[in-house]
Amino acid sequence: MIEDYADIFSPGLVDTPDKAAATGSFLHDQNIDLILIFPLVYTPSINIAGAVIDSTVPLPILNAHEDRTRDYTKEDTEDYLQHEGVCCDLPP
């Protein structure tokens, strides 16, 4: 549906720090106005940070995964990040 309102540029799957750096260059070359981040499952933050570190455009993160067995009203940030979407690289 977004294609009705904007041109879409996709770097494809970014699952390593090297791909994140290449994606950052790709997005910069496109002269974009917005980056939509769509993590499908556990996504280490390094895979996103490398792609957007020099970006100056809005960066909404669309959480695609929800663990319905968890009561997020009782979770702290660390627990949430270890179970959903973009995750910090914390030791287990």
Backbone hydrogen bonds, N-H to C=O, Kabsch-Sander energy under -0.5 kcal/mol:
donor,donor_aa,acceptor,acceptor_aa,energy
4,D,1,M,-1.3
5,Y,2,I,-2.6
6,A,2,I,-1.5
15,D,13,L,-0.7
20,A,16,T,-2.0
21,A,17,P,-2.2
22,A,18,D,-2.1
23,T,19,K,-2.4
24,G,20,A,-2.3
25,S,21,A,-1.8
26,F,22,A,-2.4
27,L,23,T,-3.1
28,H,24,G,-2.1
29,D,25,S,-2.2
30,Q,26,F,-1.1
31,N,28,H,-1.2
32,I,27,L,-0.8
35,I,58,P,-2.2
37,I,35,I,-0.6
37,I,60,P,-2.7
38,F,36,L,-0.5
43,T,85,G,-2.0
45,S,87,C,-2.5
47,N,44,P,-1.8
48,I,45,S,-1.3
49,A,45,S,-3.4
50,G,46,I,-1.4
51,A,48,I,-1.0
52,V,48,I,-1.4
53,I,49,A,-1.6
55,S,52,V,-1.9
62,L,37,I,-3.7
62,L,60,P,-0.6
63,N,61,I,-0.8
64,A,39,P,-1.2
64,A,62,L,-0.7
68,R,66,E,-1.0
70,R,67,D,-1.9
72,Y,70,R,-1.0
74,K,71,D,-2.1
75,E,72,Y,-0.7
80,Y,76,D,-2.4
81,L,77,T,-2.8
82,Q,78,E,-1.7
83,H,79,D,-0.7
83,H,80,Y,-1.4
84,E,80,Y,-1.5
87,C,43,T,-3.1
90,L,88,C,-1.6
